[in-house]
């Protein structure tokens, strides 16, 4: 039996295909099955699709279902179960055979759940048998799949493949923002006059201003990078009675798809030493240097250090690439940071430096204040470098307690100092 038939004969998959097959006549389906059973070849399959849009659609549906359900076929073990150390028979794979990570397995499962839920309208509910041979829900949510993923994670943990819990990026702190500001702050960055001795010239003054402005806004407003990049000029309001006060409004965001998002009120930081961290001054500088007066605030930038004529925002992937290039310039490992580093870093800055209460941070960043899912905690505690007490010294009566500044990472008496040992 071919892999396609092995999958399509499963009771649950038959039910999943039922709605699509209702639009095709029984005669056409029977002819399709006979030809496939006789030949089992892509060429023969393609021939019977000639001139039939309905059968062409059915073919695409069958192929996607088969591709996402190939775990039932022994011949597809290398394709689907590459993450596992055992094959479909339970035998351990040879040491030299390639294996993918636990994170890769999670992405594969997410793709399957999304495919069945979105494209085939199976929803996100558990896959259950409501009667003999009749199933409801999403196959990716089946109990067997969940049990397999739990077992796979244990085997991966035993093998040393344990991802960092709850986070994949480090938090940006004010010191890194200051270094980026000092390095990129002058106007000599342009494609015609690269700096002497610079190995990789990745962008001009406008590229670097976009990195700084988008990052500072995301840092202070606890926004996702994509949310900042999709801001338009009409989303920024300047208080005529108080020019140092601006208001940012979001039409929608990840957790508020239909609007109703409270505005973000930002004020100019008056201290000269805080200029590098001021979102109001950064935004004013961007508007002046970019020259854009309508449409998206952060429009795509061309290689000539000018905004592109079409009204499209900078893609988040492109911005992250520019941001990581800037980190390389100041000799910081770029692999530890991504767009979410600013949202995480801003959360820690408001909590430890500005001493905001947790409920105010939740309200400002759009997190639930009931702590049901503990999302805010994953942002407050940075496992990759957040200063804190060493666990071995928690109960040590002789441990030395001192203060460290979140700005300069040195002992000092400023407002940003926190107690550690």
Secondary structure, DSSP 8 states (H G I E B T S, - for coil): --HHHHHHTSHHHHHHHHHHHTTS-HHHHHHHHHHHHHH--HHHHHHHTTT-HHHHHHHHHHHHHHHHTGGG-GGGHHHH-TT-SB-TTS-B--TTS----HHHHHHHHHHHHHIIIIIS---SS--EEEETTEEES-GGG-HHHHHHHHHHHHHHHHTT----TT-SS----HHHHHHHHHHH-SS---TTS--TT-S-----HHHHHHHHHHHHHHHHHT--HHHHHT-BGGGEEE-TT-TTEEEE--S-BTTBTT-----EEEE---SGGGGGG-HHHHHHHHHHHH---SSBSSB-B-TTSSB-SS--B--HHHHHHHHHHHHHHTT--GGG--THHHHHHHHHIIIIIS---HHHHHHHHT--TT-SS-HHHHHH--TTT-----GGGTT-TT---EEEETTTSS---STTEEEE-
